[in-house]
Amino acid sequence: MDEQPTLTPKEPNFWVRGLYMLLMGLAFQVAGAILCILAVTQFIFAIFSDAPNQRLTTFGGGLARYFQQLVEFLTFAREELPFPFNDWPS
C-alpha cells in the first residue's frame, strides 16, 4: 500500500501548502465562472448551428480535468500543483 507522507502544522511546507490552497481555491472560483460562460456559449452555438462547437467541447474536457486536479489538491488527495504551476490538462 502506497502511503503519502503527511505534513504536520509545525512544518514550514504545511503553511506554504496552505498558501497554495488559498490560491487554488481562487483558481477554482475563476474556473467556475469560466465554466458558466462556456456552458452558455456552447448552448447558444447548439441553438444556432444544431451542434456544439468542437473547440469549446475540447476546452470543456480540459476544464473538467482541471477541476478534478484542483479538487484533488485542495482535499490533500494529491500533492502536485495544478495549472498554472504545471501544464494545462490535455
KOLTORMI-709750 format. One record per atom (N, C-alpha, C, O, CB): residue number from 1; atom name; x, y negated, z. Coordinates in pm, whole numbers. Glycine has a CB too. Layout:
BEGIN
+-----+----+--------+--------+--------+
!   i ! at !     c1 !     c2 !     c3 !
+-----+----+--------+--------+--------+
! NUM ! CA !      X !      Y !      Z !
...
+-----+----+--------+--------+--------+
This chain:
BEGIN
+-----+----+--------+--------+--------+
!   i ! at !     c1 !     c2 !     c3 !
+-----+----+--------+--------+--------+
!   1 !  N !     84 !    117 !      0 !
!   1 ! CA !      0 !      0 !      0 !
!   1 !  C !     89 !   -124 !      0 !
!   1 !  O !    178 !   -136 !     84 !
!   1 ! CB !    -96 !      1 !    121 !
!   2 !  N !     66 !   -216 !    -94 !
!   2 ! CA !    145 !   -338 !   -101 !
!   2 !  C !     87 !   -443 !     -8 !
!   2 !  O !    -27 !   -487 !    -24 !
!   2 ! CB !    151 !   -392 !   -247 !
!   3 !  N !    166 !   -483 !     89 !
!   3 ! CA !    122 !   -587 !    180 !
!   3 !  C !    196 !   -715 !    147 !
!   3 !  O !    318 !   -715 !    132 !
!   3 ! CB !    144 !   -546 !    328 !
!   4 !  N !    120 !   -824 !    135 !
!   4 ! CA !    182 !   -952 !    108 !
!   4 !  C !    229 !  -1012 !    240 !
!   4 !  O !    161 !  -1000 !    341 !
!   4 ! CB !     84 !  -1047 !     35 !
!   5 !  N !    345 !  -1076 !    239 !
!   5 ! CA !    389 !  -1141 !    361 !
!   5 !  C !    293 !  -1255 !    396 !
!   5 !  O !    249 !  -1330 !    309 !
!   5 ! CB !    533 !  -1195 !    346 !
!   6 !  N !    261 !  -1267 !    523 !
!   6 ! CA !    169 !  -1372 !    565 !
!   6 !  C !    247 !  -1488 !    624 !
!   6 !  O !    350 !  -1469 !    689 !
!   6 ! CB !     67 !  -1318 !    667 !
!   7 !  N !    196 !  -1606 !    601 !
!   7 ! CA !    258 !  -1726 !    655 !
!   7 !  C !    195 !  -1757 !    790 !
!   7 !  O !     75 !  -1736 !    810 !
!   7 ! CB !    243 !  -1846 !    558 !
!   8 !  N !    275 !  -1806 !    881 !
!   8 ! CA !    222 !  -1846 !   1010 !
!   8 !  C !    223 !  -1999 !   1018 !
!   8 !  O !    303 !  -2063 !    950 !
!   8 ! CB !    303 !  -1783 !   1127 !
!   9 !  N !    136 !  -2057 !   1101 !
!   9 ! CA !    130 !  -2203 !   1110 !
!   9 !  C !    260 !  -2269 !   1154 !
!   9 !  O !    278 !  -2389 !   1135 !
!   9 ! CB !     22 !  -2243 !   1205 !
!  10 !  N !    351 !  -2193 !   1211 !
!  10 ! CA !    478 !  -2251 !   1257 !
!  10 !  C !    580 !  -2265 !   1144 !
!  10 !  O !    680 !  -2334 !   1161 !
!  10 ! CB !    536 !  -2166 !   1368 !
!  11 !  N !    556 !  -2201 !   1031 !
!  11 ! CA !    650 !  -2207 !    919 !
!  11 !  C !    622 !  -2331 !    833 !
!  11 !  O !    507 !  -2366 !    809 !
!  11 ! CB !    641 !  -2079 !    833 !
!  12 !  N !    730 !  -2398 !    787 !
!  12 ! CA !    710 !  -2516 !    701 !
!  12 !  C !    633 !  -2481 !    573 !
!  12 !  O !    555 !  -2562 !    523 !
!  12 ! CB !    844 !  -2577 !    664 !
!  13 !  N !    655 !  -2360 !    519 !
!  13 ! CA !    586 !  -2321 !    395 !
!  13 !  C !    436 !  -2317 !    414 !
!  13 !  O !    361 !  -2339 !    319 !
!  13 ! CB !    636 !  -2185 !    347 !
!  14 !  N !    391 !  -2290 !    535 !
!  14 ! CA !    248 !  -2287 !    564 !
!  14 !  C !    186 !  -2424 !    538 !
!  14 !  O !     80 !  -2434 !    477 !
!  14 ! CB !    223 !  -2243 !    710 !
!  15 !  N !    252 !  -2528 !    585 !
!  15 ! CA !    199 !  -2664 !    568 !
!  15 !  C !    213 !  -2712 !    425 !
!  15 !  O !    128 !  -2787 !    376 !
!  15 ! CB !    271 !  -2760 !    662 !
!  16 !  N !    318 !  -2671 !    357 !
!  16 ! CA !    333 !  -2705 !    214 !
!  16 !  C !    221 !  -2638 !    136 !
!  16 !  O !    162 !  -2699 !     46 !
!  16 ! CB !    473 !  -2661 !    160 !
!  17 !  N !    191 !  -2514 !    170 !
!  17 ! CA !     81 !  -2444 !    104 !
!  17 !  C !    -51 !  -2515 !    130 !
!  17 !  O !   -136 !  -2523 !     42 !
!  17 ! CB !     73 !  -2297 !    151 !
!  18 !  N !    -67 !  -2567 !    250 !
!  18 ! CA !   -187 !  -2643 !    283 !
!  18 !  C !   -203 !  -2765 !    194 !
!  18 !  O !   -314 !  -2796 !    149 !
!  18 ! CB !   -184 !  -2685 !    428 !
!  19 !  N !    -93 !  -2834 !    167 !
!  19 ! CA !    -99 !  -2949 !     76 !
!  19 !  C !   -135 !  -2905 !    -66 !
!  19 !  O !   -214 !  -2970 !   -134 !
!  19 ! CB !     36 !  -3023 !     75 !
!  20 !  N !    -77 !  -2793 !   -109 !
!  20 ! CA !   -112 !  -2740 !   -241 !
!  20 !  C !   -260 !  -2699 !   -244 !
!  20 !  O !   -327 !  -2715 !   -346 !
!  20 ! CB !    -22 !  -2620 !   -276 !
!  21 !  N !   -309 !  -2647 !   -134 !
!  21 ! CA !   -451 !  -2607 !   -129 !
!  21 !  C !   -542 !  -2729 !   -143 !
!  21 !  O !   -645 !  -2722 !   -210 !
!  21 ! CB !   -482 !  -2533 !      3 !
!  22 !  N !   -504 !  -2841 !    -80 !
!  22 ! CA !   -583 !  -2964 !    -98 !
!  22 !  C !   -582 !  -3008 !   -244 !
!  22 !  O !   -685 !  -3046 !   -299 !
!  22 ! CB !   -528 !  -3077 !     -9 !
!  23 !  N !   -465 !  -3002 !   -306 !
!  23 ! CA !   -452 !  -3040 !   -447 !
!  23 !  C !   -533 !  -2946 !   -536 !
!  23 !  O !   -600 !  -2991 !   -629 !
!  23 ! CB !   -304 !  -3039 !   -489 !
!  24 !  N !   -527 !  -2817 !   -509 !
!  24 ! CA !   -601 !  -2720 !   -589 !
!  24 !  C !   -752 !  -2730 !   -563 !
!  24 !  O !   -832 !  -2701 !   -652 !
!  24 ! CB !   -552 !  -2577 !   -559 !
!  25 !  N !   -792 !  -2772 !   -443 !
!  25 ! CA !   -933 !  -2798 !   -416 !
!  25 !  C !   -984 !  -2914 !   -500 !
!  25 !  O !  -1096 !  -2911 !   -550 !
!  25 ! CB !   -955 !  -2827 !   -267 !
!  26 !  N !   -901 !  -3017 !   -515 !
!  26 ! CA !   -935 !  -3130 !   -602 !
!  26 !  C !   -943 !  -3084 !   -747 !
!  26 !  O !  -1034 !  -3122 !   -820 !
!  26 ! CB !   -832 !  -3244 !   -587 !
!  27 !  N !   -848 !  -3001 !   -788 !
!  27 ! CA !   -849 !  -2947 !   -924 !
!  27 !  C !   -977 !  -2865 !   -948 !
!  27 !  O !  -1033 !  -2868 !  -1057 !
!  27 ! CB !   -724 !  -2859 !   -950 !
!  28 !  N !  -1022 !  -2793 !   -846 !
!  28 ! CA !  -1146 !  -2715 !   -856 !
!  28 !  C !  -1265 !  -2807 !   -883 !
!  28 !  O !  -1351 !  -2776 !   -965 !
!  28 ! CB !  -1169 !  -2633 !   -727 !
!  29 !  N !  -1269 !  -2921 !   -813 !
!  29 ! CA !  -1378 !  -3016 !   -833 !
!  29 !  C !  -1374 !  -3077 !   -974 !
!  29 !  O !  -1478 !  -3091 !  -1038 !
!  29 ! CB !  -1371 !  -3127 !   -727 !
!  30 !  N !  -1256 !  -3112 !  -1021 !
!  30 ! CA !  -1241 !  -3168 !  -1156 !
!  30 !  C !  -1280 !  -3064 !  -1260 !
!  30 !  O !  -1349 !  -3095 !  -1357 !
!  30 ! CB !  -1096 !  -3217 !  -1180 !
!  31 !  N !  -1236 !  -2939 !  -1240 !
!  31 ! CA !  -1270 !  -2832 !  -1333 !
!  31 !  C !  -1421 !  -2807 !  -1334 !
!  31 !  O !  -1477 !  -2773 !  -1438 !
!  31 ! CB !  -1195 !  -2703 !  -1297 !
!  32 !  N !  -1485 !  -2824 !  -1220 !
!  32 ! CA !  -1631 !  -2809 !  -1214 !
!  32 !  C !  -1701 !  -2915 !  -1297 !
!  32 !  O !  -1799 !  -2886 !  -1365 !
!  32 ! CB !  -1680 !  -2816 !  -1070 !
!  33 !  N !  -1652 !  -3038 !  -1292 !
!  33 ! CA !  -1709 !  -3145 !  -1374 !
!  33 !  C !  -1687 !  -3116 !  -1522 !
!  33 !  O !  -1776 !  -3138 !  -1605 !
!  33 ! CB !  -1647 !  -3282 !  -1337 !
!  34 !  N !  -1568 !  -3067 !  -1556 !
!  34 ! CA !  -1539 !  -3030 !  -1695 !
!  34 !  C !  -1631 !  -2918 !  -1740 !
!  34 !  O !  -1679 !  -2918 !  -1853 !
!  34 ! CB !  -1391 !  -2989 !  -1712 !
!  35 !  N !  -1656 !  -2822 !  -1652 !
!  35 ! CA !  -1748 !  -2713 !  -1684 !
!  35 !  C !  -1887 !  -2765 !  -1717 !
!  35 !  O !  -1950 !  -2718 !  -1812 !
!  35 ! CB !  -1755 !  -2613 !  -1568 !
!  36 !  N !  -1936 !  -2861 !  -1640 !
!  36 ! CA !  -2069 !  -2918 !  -1667 !
!  36 !  C !  -2073 !  -2986 !  -1803 !
!  36 !  O !  -2167 !  -2967 !  -1880 !
!  36 ! CB !  -2108 !  -3019 !  -1557 !
!  37 !  N !  -1971 !  -3064 !  -1832 !
!  37 ! CA !  -1964 !  -3132 !  -1962 !
!  37 !  C !  -1955 !  -3029 !  -2075 !
!  37 !  O !  -2021 !  -3044 !  -2178 !
!  37 ! CB !  -1842 !  -3228 !  -1968 !
!  38 !  N !  -1875 !  -2927 !  -2056 !
!  38 ! CA !  -1859 !  -2821 !  -2155 !
!  38 !  C !  -1991 !  -2750 !  -2181 !
!  38 !  O !  -2027 !  -2723 !  -2296 !
!  38 ! CB !  -1754 !  -2721 !  -2110 !
!  39 !  N !  -2064 !  -2718 !  -2075 !
!  39 ! CA !  -2191 !  -2646 !  -2090 !
!  39 !  C !  -2293 !  -2729 !  -2167 !
!  39 !  O !  -2361 !  -2677 !  -2255 !
!  39 ! CB !  -2247 !  -2608 !  -1952 !
!  40 !  N !  -2303 !  -2857 !  -2134 !
!  40 ! CA !  -2398 !  -2944 !  -2205 !
!  40 !  C !  -2357 !  -2959 !  -2351 !
!  40 !  O !  -2441 !  -2952 !  -2441 !
!  40 ! CB !  -2406 !  -3083 !  -2136 !
!  41 !  N !  -2229 !  -2981 !  -2374 !
!  41 ! CA !  -2180 !  -2996 !  -2512 !
!  41 !  C !  -2204 !  -2869 !  -2592 !
!  41 !  O !  -2247 !  -2875 !  -2708 !
!  41 ! CB !  -2029 !  -3031 !  -2512 !
!  42 !  N !  -2178 !  -2754 !  -2533 !
!  42 ! CA !  -2198 !  -2626 !  -2600 !
!  42 !  C !  -2346 !  -2605 !  -2632 !
!  42 !  O !  -2381 !  -2553 !  -2738 !
!  42 ! CB !  -2144 !  -2511 !  -2514 !
!  43 !  N !  -2433 !  -2645 !  -2540 !
!  43 ! CA !  -2576 !  -2633 !  -2562 !
!  43 !  C !  -2621 !  -2720 !  -2680 !
!  43 !  O !  -2702 !  -2678 !  -2763 !
!  43 ! CB !  -2654 !  -2672 !  -2435 !
!  44 !  N !  -2567 !  -2841 !  -2686 !
!  44 ! CA !  -2600 !  -2931 !  -2798 !
!  44 !  C !  -2552 !  -2872 !  -2930 !
!  44 !  O !  -2623 !  -2876 !  -3030 !
!  44 ! CB !  -2538 !  -3072 !  -2775 !
!  45 !  N !  -2429 !  -2817 !  -2931 !
!  45 ! CA !  -2380 !  -2751 !  -3052 !
!  45 !  C !  -2473 !  -2636 !  -3093 !
!  45 !  O !  -2503 !  -2620 !  -3211 !
!  45 ! CB !  -2236 !  -2697 !  -3029 !
!  46 !  N !  -2518 !  -2559 !  -2996 !
!  46 ! CA !  -2605 !  -2445 !  -3027 !
!  46 !  C !  -2739 !  -2490 !  -3083 !
!  46 !  O !  -2796 !  -2423 !  -3168 !
!  46 ! CB !  -2627 !  -2360 !  -2903 !
!  47 !  N !  -2789 !  -2604 !  -3035 !
!  47 ! CA !  -2917 !  -2655 !  -3086 !
!  47 !  C !  -2904 !  -2695 !  -3233 !
!  47 !  O !  -2987 !  -2659 !  -3316 !
!  47 ! CB !  -2964 !  -2775 !  -3002 !
!  48 !  N !  -2799 !  -2771 !  -3265 !
!  48 ! CA !  -2788 !  -2828 !  -3398 !
!  48 !  C !  -2721 !  -2738 !  -3501 !
!  48 !  O !  -2742 !  -2757 !  -3621 !
!  48 ! CB !  -2714 !  -2954 !  -3390 !
!  49 !  N !  -2641 !  -2642 !  -3459 !
!  49 ! CA !  -2574 !  -2558 !  -3557 !
!  49 !  C !  -2614 !  -2411 !  -3545 !
!  49 !  O !  -2559 !  -2326 !  -3616 !
!  49 ! CB !  -2424 !  -2571 !  -3542 !
!  50 !  N !  -2708 !  -2381 !  -3458 !
!  50 ! CA !  -2757 !  -2245 !  -3438 !
!  50 !  C !  -2650 !  -2147 !  -3389 !
!  50 !  O !  -2671 !  -2026 !  -3392 !
!  50 ! CB !  -2817 !  -2194 !  -3565 !
!  51 !  N !  -2537 !  -2199 !  -3344 !
!  51 ! CA !  -2431 !  -2114 !  -3290 !
!  51 !  C !  -2341 !  -2198 !  -3200 !
!  51 !  O !  -2323 !  -2318 !  -3225 !
!  51 ! CB !  -2348 !  -2047 !  -3406 !
!  52 !  N !  -2285 !  -2138 !  -3098 !
!  52 ! CA !  -2192 !  -2215 !  -3014 !
!  52 !  C !  -2062 !  -2244 !  -3087 !
!  52 !  O !  -2024 !  -2171 !  -3179 !
!  52 ! CB !  -2164 !  -2139 !  -2884 !
!  53 !  N !  -1994 !  -2348 !  -3047 !
!  53 ! CA !  -1866 !  -2386 !  -3104 !
!  53 !  C !  -1759 !  -2288 !  -3058 !
!  53 !  O !  -1742 !  -2267 !  -2937 !
!  53 ! CB !  -1829 !  -2532 !  -3065 !
!  54 !  N !  -1687 !  -2227 !  -3151 !
!  54 ! CA !  -1590 !  -2124 !  -3116 !
!  54 !  C !  -1475 !  -2178 !  -3033 !
!  54 !  O !  -1428 !  -2111 !  -2941 !
!  54 ! CB !  -1537 !  -2059 !  -3242 !
!  55 !  N !  -1427 !  -2299 !  -3064 !
!  55 ! CA !  -1317 !  -2357 !  -2987 !
!  55 !  C !  -1359 !  -2383 !  -2842 !
!  55 !  O !  -1282 !  -2359 !  -2749 !
!  55 ! CB !  -1268 !  -2488 !  -3051 !
!  56 !  N !  -1481 !  -2432 !  -2825 !
!  56 ! CA !  -1530 !  -2454 !  -2689 !
!  56 !  C !  -1551 !  -2321 !  -2615 !
!  56 !  O !  -1531 !  -2314 !  -2494 !
!  56 ! CB !  -1660 !  -2533 !  -2692 !
!  57 !  N !  -1591 !  -2219 !  -2688 !
!  57 ! CA !  -1607 !  -2086 !  -2627 !
!  57 !  C !  -1472 !  -2034 !  -2579 !
!  57 !  O !  -1462 !  -1979 !  -2469 !
!  57 ! CB !  -1670 !  -1988 !  -2728 !
!  58 !  N !  -1369 !  -2050 !  -2660 !
!  58 ! CA !  -1235 !  -2008 !  -2621 !
!  58 !  C !  -1186 !  -2087 !  -2500 !
!  58 !  O !  -1131 !  -2029 !  -2406 !
!  58 ! CB !  -1138 !  -2025 !  -2738 !
!  59 !  N !  -1206 !  -2219 !  -2503 !
!  59 ! CA !  -1166 !  -2301 !  -2390 !
!  59 !  C !  -1245 !  -2262 !  -2264 !
!  59 !  O !  -1189 !  -2260 !  -2154 !
!  59 ! CB !  -1189 !  -2450 !  -2422 !
!  60 !  N !  -1372 !  -2231 !  -2280 !
!  60 ! CA !  -1454 !  -2188 !  -2167 !
!  60 !  C !  -1402 !  -2060 !  -2103 !
!  60 !  O !  -1407 !  -2044 !  -1981 !
!  60 ! CB !  -1596 !  -2168 !  -2211 !
!  61 !  N !  -1353 !  -1968 !  -2185 !
!  61 ! CA !  -1294 !  -1846 !  -2132 !
!  61 !  C !  -1169 !  -1875 !  -2050 !
!  61 !  O !  -1149 !  -1817 !  -1943 !
!  61 ! CB !  -1260 !  -1750 !  -2246 !
!  62 !  N !  -1085 !  -1967 !  -2100 !
!  62 ! CA !   -967 !  -2007 !  -2024 !
!  62 !  C !  -1004 !  -2078 !  -1896 !
!  62 !  O !   -940 !  -2059 !  -1792 !
!  62 ! CB !   -879 !  -2097 !  -2109 !
!  63 !  N !  -1109 !  -2160 !  -1902 !
!  63 ! CA !  -1157 !  -2231 !  -1783 !
!  63 !  C !  -1209 !  -2132 !  -1678 !
!  63 !  O !  -1187 !  -2151 !  -1559 !
!  63 ! CB !  -1267 !  -2331 !  -1821 !
!  64 !  N !  -1276 !  -2028 !  -1723 !
!  64 ! CA !  -1325 !  -1925 !  -1631 !
!  64 !  C !  -1208 !  -1856 !  -1560 !
!  64 !  O !  -1214 !  -1832 !  -1440 !
!  64 ! CB !  -1410 !  -1820 !  -1706 !
!  65 !  N !  -1102 !  -1824 !  -1634 !
!  65 ! CA !   -986 !  -1760 !  -1573 !
!  65 !  C !   -914 !  -1858 !  -1479 !
!  65 !  O !   -858 !  -1816 !  -1378 !
!  65 ! CB !   -889 !  -1710 !  -1682 !
!  66 !  N !   -917 !  -1987 !  -1513 !
!  66 ! CA !   -858 !  -2089 !  -1427 !
!  66 !  C !   -934 !  -2097 !  -1294 !
!  66 !  O !   -873 !  -2106 !  -1188 !
!  66 ! CB !   -857 !  -2227 !  -1497 !
!  67 !  N !  -1067 !  -2095 !  -1301 !
!  67 ! CA !  -1147 !  -2092 !  -1179 !
!  67 !  C !  -1110 !  -1972 !  -1094 !
!  67 !  O !  -1097 !  -1983 !   -972 !
!  67 ! CB !  -1298 !  -2089 !  -1212 !
!  68 !  N !  -1091 !  -1857 !  -1157 !
!  68 ! CA !  -1054 !  -1737 !  -1084 !
!  68 !  C !   -920 !  -1756 !  -1014 !
!  68 !  O !   -905 !  -1721 !   -897 !
!  68 ! CB !  -1048 !  -1616 !  -1178 !
!  69 !  N !   -823 !  -1812 !  -1085 !
!  69 ! CA !   -692 !  -1835 !  -1025 !
!  69 !  C !   -701 !  -1934 !   -909 !
!  69 !  O !   -637 !  -1914 !   -806 !
!  69 ! CB !   -594 !  -1887 !  -1131 !
!  70 !  N !   -780 !  -2040 !   -925 !
!  70 ! CA !   -797 !  -2137 !   -818 !
!  70 !  C !   -858 !  -2073 !   -694 !
!  70 !  O !   -809 !  -2093 !   -583 !
!  70 ! CB !   -885 !  -2253 !   -865 !
!  71 !  N !   -964 !  -1997 !   -714 !
!  71 ! CA !  -1031 !  -1934 !   -601 !
!  71 !  C !   -938 !  -1834 !   -533 !
!  71 !  O !   -933 !  -1827 !   -410 !
!  71 ! CB !  -1160 !  -1863 !   -647 !
!  72 !  N !   -865 !  -1757 !   -610 !
!  72 ! CA !   -772 !  -1661 !   -551 !
!  72 !  C !   -663 !  -1731 !   -471 !
!  72 !  O !   -624 !  -1684 !   -364 !
!  72 ! CB !   -709 !  -1574 !   -661 !
!  73 !  N !   -614 !  -1844 !   -521 !
!  73 ! CA !   -512 !  -1919 !   -447 !
!  73 !  C !   -572 !  -1979 !   -319 !
!  73 !  O !   -511 !  -1971 !   -213 !
!  73 ! CB !   -452 !  -2029 !   -535 !
!  74 !  N !   -688 !  -2039 !   -331 !
!  74 ! CA !   -750 !  -2104 !   -216 !
!  74 !  C !   -790 !  -2007 !   -106 !
!  74 !  O !   -798 !  -2045 !     11 !
!  74 ! CB !   -871 !  -2182 !   -260 !
!  75 !  N !   -816 !  -1882 !   -142 !
!  75 ! CA !   -857 !  -1782 !    -43 !
!  75 !  C !   -741 !  -1691 !     -1 !
!  75 !  O !   -763 !  -1587 !     62 !
!  75 ! CB !   -971 !  -1698 !    -99 !
!  76 !  N !   -619 !  -1730 !    -36 !
!  76 ! CA !   -498 !  -1656 !      0 !
!  76 !  C !   -490 !  -1518 !    -66 !
!  76 !  O !   -416 !  -1432 !    -19 !
!  76 ! CB !   -491 !  -1641 !    151 !
!  77 !  N !   -565 !  -1496 !   -174 !
!  77 ! CA !   -558 !  -1369 !   -245 !
!  77 !  C !   -437 !  -1364 !   -339 !
!  77 !  O !   -398 !  -1257 !   -384 !
!  77 ! CB !   -687 !  -1345 !   -324 !
!  78 !  N !   -379 !  -1480 !   -368 !
!  78 ! CA !   -258 !  -1487 !   -450 !
!  78 !  C !   -173 !  -1603 !   -402 !
!  78 !  O !   -224 !  -1700 !   -346 !
!  78 ! CB !   -293 !  -1502 !   -601 !
!  79 !  N !    -44 !  -1591 !   -423 !
!  79 ! CA !     49 !  -1696 !   -380 !
!  79 !  C !     95 !  -1783 !   -497 !
!  79 !  O !    144 !  -1894 !   -477 !
!  79 ! CB !    169 !  -1633 !   -312 !
!  80 !  N !     78 !  -1733 !   -620 !
!  80 ! CA !    123 !  -1806 !   -737 !
!  80 !  C !     31 !  -1926 !   -762 !
!  80 !  O !    -91 !  -1912 !   -766 !
!  80 ! CB !    128 !  -1714 !   -861 !
!  81 !  N !     92 !  -2042 !   -778 !
!  81 ! CA !     14 !  -2163 !   -802 !
!  81 !  C !    -46 !  -2161 !   -943 !
!  81 !  O !     22 !  -2122 !  -1038 !
!  81 ! CB !    101 !  -2289 !   -783 !
!  82 !  N !   -171 !  -2202 !   -957 !
!  82 ! CA !   -231 !  -2212 !  -1090 !
!  82 !  C !   -183 !  -2335 !  -1165 !
!  82 !  O !    -99 !  -2411 !  -1116 !
!  82 ! CB !   -383 !  -2214 !  -1079 !
!  83 !  N !   -237 !  -2354 !  -1284 !
!  83 ! CA !   -210 !  -2472 !  -1366 !
!  83 !  C !   -236 !  -2596 !  -1281 !
!  83 !  O !   -336 !  -2596 !  -1210 !
!  83 ! CB !   -298 !  -2474 !  -1496 !
!  84 !  N !   -157 !  -2698 !  -1282 !
!  84 ! CA !    -52 !  -2738 !  -1374 !
!  84 !  C !     87 !  -2691 !  -1335 !
!  84 !  O !    186 !  -2728 !  -1400 !
!  84 ! CB !    -51 !  -2886 !  -1386 !
!  85 !  N !     98 !  -2610 !  -1231 !
!  85 ! CA !    227 !  -2559 !  -1187 !
!  85 !  C !    271 !  -2435 !  -1264 !
!  85 !  O !    388 !  -2397 !  -1259 !
!  85 ! CB !    222 !  -2528 !  -1039 !
!  86 !  N !    178 !  -2374 !  -1335 !
!  86 ! CA !    206 !  -2261 !  -1424 !
!  86 !  C !    130 !  -2283 !  -1554 !
!  86 !  O !     59 !  -2382 !  -1568 !
!  86 ! CB !    165 !  -2125 !  -1358 !
!  87 !  N !    145 !  -2191 !  -1647 !
!  87 ! CA !     78 !  -2204 !  -1776 !
!  87 !  C !    -73 !  -2194 !  -1762 !
!  87 !  O !   -126 !  -2130 !  -1671 !
!  87 ! CB !    128 !  -2097 !  -1871 !
!  88 !  N !   -142 !  -2260 !  -1855 !
!  88 ! CA !   -287 !  -2250 !  -1863 !
!  88 !  C !   -323 !  -2105 !  -1896 !
!  88 !  O !   -260 !  -2045 !  -1983 !
!  88 ! CB !   -346 !  -2350 !  -1969 !
!  89 !  N !   -423 !  -2048 !  -1829 !
!  89 ! CA !   -460 !  -1909 !  -1860 !
!  89 !  C !   -510 !  -1894 !  -2002 !
!  89 !  O !   -592 !  -1973 !  -2049 !
!  89 ! CB !   -567 !  -1860 !  -1762 !
!  90 !  N !   -459 !  -1794 !  -2071 !
!  90 ! CA !   -498 !  -1775 !  -2211 !
!  90 !  C !   -612 !  -1677 !  -2222 !
!  90 !  O !   -658 !  -1648 !  -2332 !
!  90 ! CB !   -379 !  -1725 !  -2294 !
+-----+----+--------+--------+--------+
